Amino acid sequence: MSAWVAAAVFSVGANAQATPVIKERGGLYYLAPGYTAADVANFYWRSLNGWSEHPAEMAKYYQKDGVYALAYAPVDDFPNVGFKRANKGRQEMTDYFTNFSKQLGNLRYSDPKTWTLLQTTQKGTYVFEYSSDGVIRATNKPYQQRFIAILRMAKDGQIQSVREYWDPYVALRDFGLIKKTQ
């Protein structure tokens, strides 16, 4: 475990406010100064939740040159599926999630009040554990995934970067790209 991650784990909902301080400016979203870890969780959740129906909304929570990285994306073994390890900038994020919205539908993330936060000592850095449920459009079968994300907030109140970890086996299996052996 990195030196900047403390051993303490607690529920994000423990200090959750009823309404996080989210400001809209020029069609983009920002957290107002003085936000809490619960506010960051809610802000990140808002960026994720429903991207399968509205993929262009996600990037509005990120800095212009923000990064959304998928550390375990199986790009080497499945180059034609559309996986990317890093999406840099709002347009690249929008393009990526627009492409994947053709494959995933009704994607909903667990309530941020139920997320686990691993406390860090690095200012502006948050580590969340959460899950999602959705539907694979081609088969109408359910898709469920668990995540751990390392999120860095910028001083302006937008997301600077996210490095998300998920189980590629679940995605590859559920999308029919690999099959279990007997």
trRosetta pair geometry for C-beta under 8 A, 3 or more apart (Angstrom, degrees):
i j d omega theta_ij theta_ji phi_ij phi_ji
1 5 5.2 -106 176 75 102 119
1 7 7.7 93 110 -85 165 71
2 5 5.0 85 63 5 86 101
3 121 7.8 -59 134 45 72 126
4 120 5.2 22 147 -163 91 96
4 121 5.1 -131 -151 51 65 84
4 122 4.2 17 -167 -30 137 108
4 125 6.9 25 145 78 133 149
5 118 5.5 6 -158 143 109 120
5 119 7.5 125 -161 84 57 49
5 120 5.5 -41 -99 -103 55 76
5 121 7.9 -133 -63 7 14 81
5 127 6.4 8 -117 2 114 154
6 118 7.4 173 61 169 63 75
6 119 4.5 -29 54 90 116 101
6 120 6.8 -180 4 -106 84 20
6 121 6.1 101 -44 -40 102 93
8 118 7.8 139 85 -156 54 53
8 119 4.7 5 76 23 102 132
9 116 5.8 3 -176 -175 106 111
9 117 7.3 165 -153 80 59 46
9 118 5.6 -27 -103 -101 84 66
9 119 7.4 -146 -87 -2 34 85
10 14 5.7 -40 158 2 114 147
10 116 7.6 157 84 -151 21 68
10 117 6.2 -22 68 59 69 92
10 119 7.2 37 18 -42 98 108
11 14 5.0 120 76 -33 88 94
11 113 7.3 28 163 168 109 57
11 114 7.1 -47 -151 -143 109 29
11 115 7.3 125 -158 77 62 45
11 116 6.5 -55 -102 -102 50 56
11 117 7.5 79 178 14 12 88
12 15 7.8 -82 178 45 44 77
12 16 6.5 66 134 -67 75 104
12 37 6.2 -128 -132 125 86 98
12 38 5.2 140 172 -105 84 69
12 41 4.4 47 -169 -30 153 170
12 112 5.7 -72 101 161 143 79
12 113 6.4 -137 88 -130 90 26
12 114 7.7 -3 45 59 98 17
12 115 4.4 14 7 71 133 95
12 116 7.2 -152 -21 -105 88 8
12 117 4.9 105 -75 -29 85 113
12 128 7.1 11 -57 -123 138 102
13 16 4.7 -35 -142 -12 51 129
13 38 6.9 102 -103 -123 25 116
13 111 7.8 36 -76 124 125 104
13 112 7.4 146 -69 116 81 61
13 113 3.1 63 -94 -166 119 76
13 114 6.4 23 -26 -56 130 34
13 115 7.6 132 -29 38 83 67
14 38 7.7 -141 57 -72 57 124
15 36 5.8 -117 118 164 122 151
15 37 7.2 74 64 54 123 93
15 38 5.1 -153 87 -22 79 134
16 38 4.0 -164 -98 -166 60 141
16 41 7.8 -71 -101 65 102 125
16 42 7.2 115 -143 -49 103 121
16 112 7.4 141 -112 106 131 97
16 113 5.2 -56 -26 -105 164 91
17 20 5.9 126 68 -81 112 52
17 21 7.9 12 82 -23 155 77
17 36 7.0 129 -16 31 108 129
17 38 6.3 141 5 101 71 128
17 39 6.6 13 27 -72 116 91
20 31 7.0 -51 160 -124 114 97
20 35 6.9 39 -164 -136 101 107
20 38 7.3 -158 -88 117 108 79
20 39 4.0 137 -137 -134 113 81
20 42 4.5 175 -24 80 142 140
20 43 6.2 -128 129 -52 158 84
21 31 6.4 83 87 -163 81 66
21 32 3.9 -67 136 34 123 116
21 34 7.3 29 41 76 153 94
21 35 6.2 -138 53 -89 103 89
21 39 6.5 -12 31 -140 75 139
22 29 5.7 -9 -176 -167 107 107
22 30 7.1 146 -160 75 58 39
22 31 6.2 -40 -102 -96 61 56
22 32 7.6 -133 -80 -11 14 85
22 39 8.0 -180 -56 -169 80 97
22 42 7.9 -118 -47 113 121 108
22 43 6.2 161 -94 -103 112 92
22 46 7.2 6 -102 34 163 167
23 29 7.2 147 78 -156 45 55
23 30 4.8 -25 64 67 96 94
23 31 7.5 137 16 -123 85 8
23 32 5.6 95 -24 -61 115 90
23 157 7.3 34 39 122 108 154
24 27 7.3 11 -177 -106 98 12
24 28 7.2 154 -154 76 59 35
24 29 5.8 -29 -98 -97 67 67
24 30 7.8 168 -87 21 21 78
25 28 5.9 -32 70 64 70 85
25 30 6.2 -2 17 5 114 122
27 60 6.4 -101 144 -131 73 121
28 60 5.0 -160 -124 -167 55 77
28 61 7.7 166 -169 -76 75 23
28 158 7.0 -25 164 -95 118 132
29 43 7.3 177 134 -152 122 95
29 46 7.4 -110 144 108 169 132
29 47 7.8 -155 64 -77 137 90
29 60 5.4 72 4 131 93 96
29 61 5.0 -22 66 -97 114 68
29 158 7.3 122 89 -109 60 87
30 156 6.4 -79 -130 142 122 80
30 157 3.8 69 -176 100 90 121
30 158 5.6 -58 -106 -59 74 78
31 35 4.3 -10 166 -50 127 156
31 39 5.9 113 -142 142 127 118
31 40 6.9 -26 -72 -88 165 63
31 43 5.4 -52 -66 -82 113 155
31 153 7.1 -40 40 -147 135 134
31 157 4.1 -154 58 -163 63 97
31 158 7.7 171 13 -68 80 31
32 35 6.5 133 68 -54 57 96
32 157 6.5 27 -67 -122 15 150
33 157 7.1 -94 -58 -74 53 116
35 39 3.8 -124 -166 87 99 146
35 40 6.2 115 135 -50 124 76
35 43 7.6 8 -166 -26 152 138
35 157 7.3 117 -10 -132 136 94
36 39 4.8 108 50 2 67 99
36 40 7.3 -124 102 -2 42 85
37 40 5.5 -51 -150 35 37 113
37 41 6.4 41 150 -21 66 102
37 117 5.4 69 163 -146 135 165
37 126 5.9 153 -139 -119 89 123
38 41 5.6 -49 -148 34 34 114
38 42 6.4 32 153 -16 64 105
38 112 7.3 123 -161 133 66 115
38 113 7.8 30 -146 -101 107 63
39 42 5.7 -55 -148 39 32 110
39 43 6.1 36 152 -22 65 108
40 43 5.5 -53 -145 37 31 115
40 44 6.2 29 156 -16 65 107
40 126 5.2 159 117 -25 147 164
40 151 6.8 160 165 102 118 138
40 153 6.2 -94 -120 -58 121 132
41 44 5.9 -57 -146 40 27 108
41 45 6.1 32 153 -22 63 109
41 112 4.0 145 139 -171 104 121
41 115 5.3 -169 -152 54 133 146
41 117 6.9 -93 -67 -72 127 115
41 126 7.4 -138 -63 162 74 149
41 128 6.0 141 -113 -105 94 137
42 45 5.5 -52 -144 36 30 116
42 46 6.4 35 154 -22 63 103
42 112 4.9 -162 -81 63 55 160
43 46 5.8 -53 -152 32 28 112
43 47 6.9 28 149 -19 61 103
43 61 6.4 151 167 -153 89 126
43 159 7.5 172 129 -53 114 101
44 47 5.6 -53 -154 32 36 112
44 48 6.4 24 153 -11 68 110
44 61 7.4 148 -106 148 41 151
44 112 7.5 128 65 -107 87 130
44 126 7.9 -145 -26 86 146 136
44 128 6.9 177 83 10 154 159
44 149 7.3 172 177 98 147 150
44 151 5.8 -69 -92 -106 143 162
44 159 6.8 100 -97 -85 84 134
44 162 7.3 129 -138 -95 118 134
45 48 5.9 -65 -147 44 31 105
45 49 5.5 25 165 -24 72 115
45 109 5.7 -153 -143 90 82 132
45 111 7.7 34 -148 -159 154 30
45 112 4.2 -107 -37 -54 148 117
45 115 7.8 -138 -68 -35 118 138
45 130 7.8 -157 -95 -144 95 167
46 49 6.3 -45 -119 33 25 107
46 61 6.9 145 91 -81 94 141
47 51 7.7 19 148 -66 55 115
47 57 7.5 -171 -144 126 49 83
47 58 5.0 78 177 -147 80 65
47 60 7.6 -164 -118 62 88 71
47 61 3.8 -89 -89 28 120 154
47 62 7.4 94 -141 -38 144 84
47 159 6.9 -26 -47 -8 168 146
48 51 6.0 -64 -163 -19 39 118
48 58 6.8 55 -89 -119 34 106
48 109 5.0 43 111 -27 123 150
48 132 7.7 -113 154 -88 124 129
49 107 7.8 -160 -148 112 41 78
49 108 6.1 28 -147 -141 89 57
49 109 4.9 -107 -84 28 82 101
50 53 5.3 -50 -174 43 82 104
50 54 5.6 16 136 32 101 103
50 57 7.3 0 98 61 102 144
50 107 7.0 172 -95 75 18 76
50 108 7.1 27 -60 -95 63 66
51 54 6.5 -88 -130 74 32 62
51 55 5.2 61 178 -109 80 56
51 57 6.8 -142 -107 62 67 95
51 58 4.7 25 -111 -55 120 122
51 97 5.1 -70 167 -169 120 135
51 101 6.9 -124 135 -82 71 106
51 107 6.4 -36 54 75 76 128
52 55 7.3 30 -113 -66 15 86
52 100 7.5 -83 -110 117 77 85
52 101 4.9 153 -155 -128 50 79
52 104 4.7 -102 -115 108 128 90
52 105 5.3 167 149 -124 133 26
52 106 6.4 -59 83 12 139 18
52 107 3.8 118 -16 11 129 107
52 134 6.1 123 -30 -140 161 139
53 101 7.1 167 -61 -152 17 122
53 105 7.3 66 -67 -150 81 69
53 106 7.3 48 -46 -81 111 41
53 107 8.0 -166 -12 33 78 80
54 57 4.4 32 130 -5 111 122
54 58 8.0 151 109 -26 77 75
55 58 6.3 -36 -169 6 48 113
55 94 6.1 117 131 -154 95 59
55 97 3.7 173 -154 117 108 101
55 98 4.4 -177 85 -72 152 56
55 100 7.6 140 -109 59 134 81
55 101 4.7 -114 -48 -35 123 137
56 59 6.7 -54 -168 29 47 106
56 60 7.7 57 143 -31 67 103
56 94 5.0 33 -114 -137 65 114
56 97 7.9 -173 -55 82 32 117
56 98 7.1 33 -55 -70 75 106
57 60 5.8 -52 -168 15 47 120
58 61 6.7 -64 -179 23 43 106
58 62 7.7 23 140 -10 71 113
58 68 7.9 20 146 -70 124 160
58 93 6.1 -128 101 149 112 119
58 94 7.3 173 58 -90 95 61
58 97 5.6 93 25 -8 145 172
59 62 5.4 -63 -157 36 54 114
59 66 7.6 169 -151 60 74 124
59 90 3.7 110 170 -150 129 80
59 91 7.5 98 -153 -47 168 23
59 93 4.3 147 -87 82 105 126
59 94 5.0 -58 -11 -53 142 89
59 97 7.9 -162 -36 22 94 133
60 90 7.5 70 -67 -138 38 124
61 158 6.3 163 165 -151 45 83
61 159 5.4 39 131 5 90 114
62 66 3.2 -126 177 52 109 161
62 68 7.0 -80 -88 -46 153 101
62 90 6.0 172 76 -87 110 80
62 93 6.6 103 32 -5 155 166
62 158 5.9 100 -165 164 15 111
62 159 4.7 -50 -102 70 66 98
62 160 7.8 133 -153 -95 76 9
63 66 4.2 133 51 -54 73 92
63 154 5.1 70 -56 -18 131 157
63 156 7.0 108 -98 52 102 125
63 158 4.8 141 -60 97 66 128
63 159 6.9 -133 -7 81 77 47
63 160 5.6 19 3 -109 131 52
64 89 6.6 -7 157 -137 57 79
64 90 6.2 -58 -140 -12 45 111
65 88 6.8 -6 -169 178 67 89
65 89 5.6 -26 -122 -88 44 77
66 88 7.8 -178 94 -152 37 48
66 89 7.0 124 50 -100 58 22
66 90 7.0 63 40 -62 101 68
66 93 7.4 -4 88 -35 102 143
66 154 7.8 -105 -91 -29 98 128
66 158 6.9 -106 -66 135 133 112
66 159 5.7 67 -142 100 142 81
66 160 5.9 -161 -118 -164 85 24
66 161 6.2 -175 -164 -77 73 51
67 86 6.0 -22 -164 -163 106 101
67 87 7.0 148 -157 77 54 52
67 88 5.3 -14 -104 -105 83 70
67 160 7.5 3 28 144 83 59
67 161 4.2 3 60 -119 96 97
67 162 7.3 -163 100 36 65 54
68 86 7.5 147 80 -156 45 51
68 87 4.6 -12 62 59 93 106
68 93 5.2 86 17 -111 131 112
68 96 7.6 -161 80 66 124 148
68 161 7.5 -169 -73 -153 35 57
68 162 5.2 6 -123 57 67 102
68 164 7.4 4 -174 -2 79 113
69 85 6.1 6 -157 156 85 65
69 86 4.5 -15 -105 -102 88 77
69 87 7.4 -167 -77 22 42 64
69 161 7.0 14 1 -174 105 102
69 162 6.8 -171 32 95 68 56
69 163 4.5 -13 71 -112 114 71
69 164 6.9 170 87 21 56 69
70 73 4.0 73 105 -43 115 111
70 83 7.0 -111 88 -167 142 92
70 84 6.8 102 34 86 114 56
70 85 5.9 -125 66 -136 73 38
70 86 7.7 -155 25 -66 63 37
70 164 5.6 -25 -107 68 62 97
70 166 7.2 -36 -153 26 97 105
71 85 7.0 50 -117 -154 23 91
71 163 5.5 55 -48 178 109 97
71 164 6.9 -165 5 77 86 40
71 165 5.2 -22 48 -89 123 78
72 165 5.9 74 -9 -144 115 67
72 166 6.3 -148 57 59 122 56
72 167 7.5 -26 107 -114 155 17
72 168 5.0 -140 139 -32 106 109
73 83 4.0 172 -178 174 108 114
73 84 6.2 -6 132 78 167 21
73 85 5.0 -155 49 -84 119 58
73 168 6.9 143 -124 -95 23 121
74 77 5.0 -43 172 50 106 103
74 78 5.0 54 109 23 105 108
74 81 7.9 33 81 40 94 142
74 83 5.9 70 58 64 57 171
74 168 4.7 120 -33 -172 109 148
74 172 6.6 13 24 -65 154 124
75 78 7.0 -86 -125 66 20 69
75 79 6.1 55 177 -101 65 62
75 83 4.9 -141 -78 98 73 105
75 84 6.5 59 -87 -112 131 28
75 85 5.8 -83 -8 -35 139 92
76 79 7.1 -2 -148 -62 16 90
78 81 4.3 8 150 -4 111 126
78 83 6.2 67 89 13 105 126
78 172 7.1 -161 -44 -109 153 108
78 177 6.1 15 -113 -175 140 147
81 175 7.6 80 -148 127 129 153
81 177 6.7 -8 -92 -98 138 147
82 96 7.7 148 164 -147 98 68
82 99 5.0 -159 -166 143 141 133
82 100 6.5 179 117 -71 132 77
82 103 8.0 178 52 -15 142 140
84 87 5.8 93 98 -62 135 83
84 96 5.8 -91 30 -118 132 127
87 92 4.6 -180 -169 125 79 102
87 93 4.6 115 135 -85 131 61
87 95 7.9 -174 -144 60 118 86
87 96 4.7 -85 -99 -8 141 152
88 92 5.4 34 59 48 49 154
89 92 4.9 85 64 13 87 105
89 93 6.9 -155 94 -7 43 90
90 93 5.7 -60 -150 38 31 112
90 94 6.2 31 155 -21 67 107
91 94 5.6 -53 -146 36 32 112
91 95 6.3 33 155 -19 65 105
92 95 5.7 -51 -146 36 31 112
92 96 6.3 33 154 -21 64 107
93 96 5.8 -57 -149 36 29 111
93 97 6.2 14 161 -6 67 110
94 97 6.3 -63 -142 45 26 100
94 98 6.0 31 157 -24 64 110
95 98 5.7 -56 -144 35 26 113
95 99 6.5 29 156 -20 62 105
96 99 5.9 -58 -157 33 28 111
96 100 6.6 12 154 -6 65 109
97 100 5.7 -55 -140 45 38 105
97 101 6.1 51 154 -35 67 100
98 101 5.6 -47 -147 23 29 117
98 102 7.8 39 150 -25 54 92
99 102 6.3 -52 -177 15 37 111
99 103 8.0 12 140 -2 62 105
100 103 5.5 -60 -161 40 54 108
100 104 5.9 4 156 18 87 109
101 104 6.5 -72 -123 62 34 77
101 105 7.7 77 -171 -88 65 57
102 137 6.8 -107 159 43 43 155
103 136 6.7 -28 167 -148 75 73
103 137 5.9 -152 -163 26 23 108
103 138 7.0 -20 -140 -16 68 103
103 175 6.9 6 -177 -121 128 118
104 107 5.2 35 145 -55 118 121
104 134 5.0 31 -174 132 102 149
104 135 7.2 133 -163 71 57 46
104 136 6.6 -41 -103 -105 59 48
104 137 6.7 -125 -75 -19 7 95
104 143 6.3 -86 -126 56 101 156
105 134 6.2 156 76 179 38 100
105 135 4.7 -33 70 70 93 98
105 136 7.7 112 21 -149 85 3
105 137 4.9 100 -21 -76 113 91
106 134 5.4 156 85 -145 66 71
106 135 5.0 37 46 13 112 107
107 132 5.8 11 -172 174 90 126
107 133 7.5 171 -145 90 49 37
107 134 3.6 -16 -94 -87 66 134
107 143 7.7 -36 -102 79 89 117
108 132 6.5 165 86 -155 38 77
108 133 5.6 -15 61 62 89 83
108 134 6.7 155 14 -77 61 74
109 112 7.9 36 118 -60 113 73
109 130 6.0 31 -176 146 105 130
109 131 7.3 157 -155 91 63 39
109 132 4.7 -40 -99 -96 63 91
110 114 5.2 -87 156 73 116 123
110 115 6.7 144 95 -68 111 75
110 130 5.0 -160 50 -168 111 90
110 131 4.7 62 -26 55 125 78
110 132 6.9 -113 -15 -75 74 42
111 114 5.0 80 71 5 87 104
111 115 7.9 -137 102 -24 50 80
112 115 5.1 -26 -154 -2 53 122
112 130 7.4 -31 -108 -105 56 139
114 130 7.5 107 91 -125 85 83
115 128 5.0 -12 175 -162 132 105
115 129 6.4 155 -166 70 76 51
115 130 4.5 -30 -110 -79 99 102
116 128 7.0 138 75 -160 52 52
116 129 4.2 -7 57 51 104 108
116 130 7.7 -168 26 -59 68 59
117 126 6.4 -50 -143 -166 106 95
117 127 6.7 120 -162 75 57 61
117 128 5.9 -25 -98 -99 67 66
117 129 7.9 -153 -68 17 25 76
118 127 4.1 -30 55 84 102 122
118 128 7.9 -148 15 -69 76 21
118 129 7.4 71 -24 -20 97 103
120 125 4.7 -66 96 95 159 102
120 126 6.7 -142 15 -97 121 28
120 127 6.1 113 -45 -5 112 102
122 125 4.1 16 91 26 108 134
124 152 5.8 46 132 -161 98 71
124 153 4.6 -127 -160 58 87 85
124 154 7.6 80 -164 -75 136 13
124 155 7.7 -52 -100 -69 144 57
124 160 7.7 37 158 11 124 131
125 150 6.8 -8 -168 -174 99 88
125 151 7.2 155 -155 83 50 50
125 152 5.3 -18 -99 -100 74 76
125 153 7.8 -146 -69 16 30 75
126 150 7.6 161 83 -156 45 44
126 151 4.7 -18 63 63 94 101
126 152 7.9 176 22 -80 70 31
126 153 7.3 48 -2 -21 109 102
127 148 6.8 5 -177 -178 92 94
127 149 7.1 177 -149 87 49 47
127 150 5.3 -15 -101 -102 82 68
127 151 7.5 176 -83 19 32 74
128 147 7.8 19 104 108 88 99
128 148 7.2 173 88 -152 46 49
128 149 5.1 -6 57 55 93 94
128 151 6.7 16 4 -1 108 119
129 146 7.4 6 -173 179 88 97
129 147 7.0 175 -148 92 48 56
129 148 5.1 -17 -98 -100 78 77
130 146 7.6 177 96 -154 33 60
130 147 5.5 -15 65 61 75 100
130 149 7.5 -20 26 8 105 109
131 144 6.8 5 179 -174 111 88
131 145 6.7 171 -155 90 68 46
131 146 4.9 -32 -100 -103 88 65
131 147 6.9 167 -93 15 34 80
132 143 8.0 -6 110 113 96 88
132 144 7.0 178 89 -147 54 49
132 145 5.3 -2 53 56 95 90
132 147 7.1 38 -7 -12 101 118
133 142 6.7 -29 -163 -165 91 105
133 143 7.2 142 -161 81 43 56
133 144 5.3 -9 -104 -101 71 81
134 142 7.4 139 82 -160 36 59
134 143 4.7 -23 71 64 84 104
134 144 7.9 168 25 -76 61 42
135 140 6.1 -10 -177 -150 116 45
135 141 7.1 152 -154 77 68 27
135 142 6.2 -50 -101 -106 62 43
135 143 6.4 167 -103 11 9 94
136 139 4.9 15 95 44 115 96
136 140 7.1 -78 75 -19 69 10
136 141 5.1 -3 40 59 112 80
136 142 7.7 35 1 100 85 6
136 143 5.1 109 -46 -46 85 118
136 174 6.0 -172 -53 151 139 98
136 175 6.3 -174 -131 -97 135 62
137 140 7.4 16 -157 -70 24 54
138 175 7.9 74 39 -148 130 69
138 176 7.8 -90 93 15 136 132
139 176 7.3 136 -45 -33 139 125
141 174 6.8 -155 102 -163 120 89
143 170 8.0 115 -162 150 78 101
143 171 7.8 46 -158 -112 117 61
143 174 5.1 119 -114 153 87 152
144 170 7.4 -88 83 -176 61 136
145 166 5.3 13 177 -159 121 125
145 167 6.7 -163 -145 41 84 88
145 170 5.7 156 -105 104 81 144
145 171 7.0 25 -95 -62 128 87
146 166 6.8 159 81 -134 47 76
146 167 6.7 43 52 -5 86 110
147 164 5.6 -27 -159 -166 118 101
147 165 6.6 138 -160 73 62 54
147 166 5.0 -30 -99 -82 77 93
148 164 7.5 153 81 -156 43 53
148 165 4.6 -10 60 57 91 109
148 166 8.0 179 24 -67 61 51
149 162 5.4 -14 -170 -166 116 102
149 163 6.9 155 -155 77 61 44
149 164 4.5 -19 -102 -103 92 75
149 165 7.2 -168 -77 20 43 69
150 162 7.1 152 78 -155 50 49
150 163 4.7 -4 53 54 102 97
151 159 6.3 -63 -164 -138 103 107
151 161 7.4 180 -148 94 44 52
151 162 5.0 -7 -103 -104 77 83
152 159 7.4 103 76 -167 52 66
152 160 4.5 -54 105 64 98 112
152 161 4.8 19 43 50 109 86
152 162 7.7 -156 22 -70 67 43
153 157 7.1 -11 -176 -135 111 27
153 158 7.5 158 -156 87 71 26
153 159 6.3 -62 -108 -109 57 47
153 160 6.3 99 171 0 10 96
154 157 7.2 -47 78 25 79 21
154 158 5.3 -3 43 65 117 74
154 159 7.1 70 -1 136 92 8
154 160 4.0 127 -57 -64 88 99
159 162 6.2 -6 175 -38 132 100
166 170 7.4 -90 158 50 95 120
166 171 7.2 70 121 -31 120 120
167 170 4.4 70 95 0 109 109
167 171 7.3 164 97 -6 63 83
168 171 5.5 -57 -152 41 46 111
168 172 5.8 41 154 -18 77 108
169 172 5.9 -59 -142 42 28 107
169 173 5.9 26 160 -17 66 112
169 178 7.5 -69 -146 64 65 141
170 173 6.0 -59 -144 40 23 108
170 174 6.0 12 163 -10 63 115
171 174 6.1 -63 -138 43 24 103
171 175 5.9 9 167 -5 64 116
171 177 7.9 5 124 29 72 127
172 175 6.2 -63 -137 47 22 101
172 177 4.4 -87 -158 71 75 112
172 178 4.5 32 141 11 113 109
173 176 7.9 33 171 -68 29 25
173 177 7.6 -74 -53 50 19 74
173 178 5.7 -51 -81 72 59 91
173 179 7.5 113 -131 -104 73 28
173 180 7.1 40 -131 -45 118 84
176 179 7.7 12 -152 -70 56 85
